[in-house]
């Protein structure tokens, strides 16, 4: 960076002469350094898959939490700064419960995602704060059917049929562009997600480092037990 650009680099509220907010771009870099996270819509729901990237055998894998339940019909997976993600999840949970108490119905996935993104956007517009260094893949099922959204540190949101965030996003999206199709079963979606995750990961995936969460029309948001994760990994390895 040129010396003359340092003032724009340090001030979140100041645009650079070429129209950039450097702190927001740095927050996006924090997301790109995070672990790879994938999400896919299938016929009746959405699946989220994450790689915890456990760097030491001394780490208790269960202590690393990157998939969160927001409400019965909705959850999210994160990449980037997990502490920032927890703050956003807590905020989202409060919004979901306020909607339930006020209107006696579950909040729609899109409405909640927009509220989260509005909250993230305020942290790009005021001095004395920094942007959230995390992106969320929000999965849920409401009256409009299965929904999958990606949120950006800037407060932008995009709906996807299959999406990814984190360090391996480019490889995962390339796999999805080639192999994803609408109307897949849950097992097919999980298998494709694991294949894409393996393509983006240098090490072999294991049930201790991988978490899978599913939400569907028939089932609330929940994580699969390790036995099921291991079975899907074995099936994925045989299919490759």
N, C-alpha and C positions, 0 to 999 in steps of 0.2 A: 504493500500500500504506500502511496506517495505521502510525504510528510504533511502536505497541505490538506490531506483528507482525514487527519487524525481527529479533528473536531467533529466530523460527521460520524466517525467510528465510535466515539464515546457517548454521543448524545442520542438517546432513543427517539427523541421528538423531532430531530432535525434530518431532513432529506439531504442527501448528497447532491451535487450539481447534476448528476445523471439520473436522479430520481430513485435512489436506493436508500433503504433503511438497513444499515449494516448490522445492527443488533438483531434484527429479525433474521437476516441471512445467517448470522452466527448460530442462532437458535435452531435453524434448519440443519446446520452442520452437526449440532449435537444429536439431532434425530438420526442423521445418516450414520453416525458412529454407534448408534444403539443396535441391539440385537434384531435379527430379522423377524418380522411378524407378518402373518398372512391371514387373509379372510376370504371366504368364498360363500356365495349363495348357492343353495341347492333347492330341490323342488319345493320343500315345505319349511325351509329354515336357513340358518346361517351357521357356519363353523369358523372358529378362530383357532389358529395354531401359532405357538410361539416357541422359540429356541432360547433357553435361559443362558446359554453360553457359560457354563460352570467352569471356572478357571482353575479350581483346586479340588482335589478329592476330599479335602477337609471341610468343604462348605456343605452345610445342610441344604439340600436342594429345595426342600419345602419352605425355607425361609425367604426364597426369592419369589416374589409375587409380581407378575406382570399381566395377569388376566384378572379382571375385577367384575363382580356383579353389581349393576346399578339398580335394577329392579327385577321383578320376576320375569319380565319379558325382554330384558335388555342387559347387555354387558359390554365390556370393551377390553381391548388389549393395547399395550403401550410399547413405544420404543423411544429411547432418549433418557431423560432424567426421571427416574421412577418416582422420586420424592415429589416432583412437580405433578406427575400424573396422579398421585394419591390425593393431592389438594384438589385437582379437577374432579376426580371421582367423588370425593366427599361433597363437593358443590353440586354435582349432578344428582347424587342421591337425595340431597335435600330438595332440589327442584322436583324430582319425581314424586316425593312424598307430599310436598305442598300441593301439587296438581291433584294427587289422589284424594287428599283431605278436602280440597276446595271444590272439585268437580265430581268426586266419587267415580273416577275412571282413570285408567292408566294413561300417562302422557304418551303421545306419539313419538316414534323414534326421531323423525325429522325435526319436530318442535324442540326436543331436548338437545339435539346436536346443535341446532341454531343458537340456543341459549348458551351452551358451552362455548361456541365460537364467538358469540358476542362478548362473553366474559374474557376470552383470550385476546380479543381485539383491543379491549380497553388497556391491556398491558403493553400495547405498542404505541399508545397515544399520549401517555402522561409521563412527566419527569419523575425521577426517583424510584422507578420500578424497572424490571427487565421482563422480556417476553418469557412465556413458559417454554422451557427447552424440551418439549415432548410433543409427540403426535399420537393421536388415538385412532384406532380402528373400532368404530362403534357398531355392534351388531344387535339386531332386535327383530321382533315380529309384532306388527300391530294390525289395524284394520285394513291397511293397504298391502299387507303381505310381508315377506321377509325383506329387511333393509340392511344395507351395509354402507357406512359412511367413513371417510377419512377426514380427519381434522388436521389443520396445519398450524404451526406456531403463530402465523399472522392472523389467524381467525377465519381463514378460508375453509370451505368444506366441499367435498365432492362425493357423490354417490357412485358406488361401484358394484358390478356383478362379481368381480374378484379383484382384490387389491392387496397391496403390501406396503409396509413402511420399514425403515431400518437400513442397515448396511447392505443387505443383499437384495434390495428392492428391484434393481434393474434386471437381475437374473430371474427373479421370481416372476416379474411381469412378462418377460419374454416367454417363459414357460406357459403362463396363463394365456397369452395371446395365441399360442400354438395349440394348446390342448383343452382349454376350457370350453364347455358347451352348456347351454341352459337346460334345465330340467334334470340335472344329474341327481342321483340318490345321495343320501348322506355318506354312505361308505365310499362312493366314487369321489365325492368332494374331498373327503378326508385324505384319501389315497393321493389325489392330485396335489393337494396342499402339502403333503409330506414329501412328495417327489420334488416339488418346486423348492421347498425348504432345504432338502438335501442338496439340490443343485447349487444353492446359494451358500452352502456351508462346507468348509474344508474338512471338518471332522465328521465321523459317523454319528448319526443321531441315536440317542438312547432314551429310554423311557424316563430316566431321571432328569434329563435336560429339556424334554419336550412336554408341553402342556396343550391339551385340546379341550376347547369348550364349545358347546352346542346349544342353540336355542331354536325351537321349531314351533309350529302351530300346535302340536300335541304335547310338547314338553317345555317346561320353563328353562331359563338359562342355567346351565350346570357344567362343571368340569368332569371329564371322563376319568375314571380311576386308572391307576398305573397299569393294571393288568390289560385293560382295553387299549391303552396307548401302545403297550408292547406288542399286542396282537396286530394292531394296524401297522406298526413299524415292520414287523416280520412279513406281513402281506405285501407291503410296499417294496421291501428288499427282494422278495421273490418275483414281483412283477417287473422289476427293472431289468 
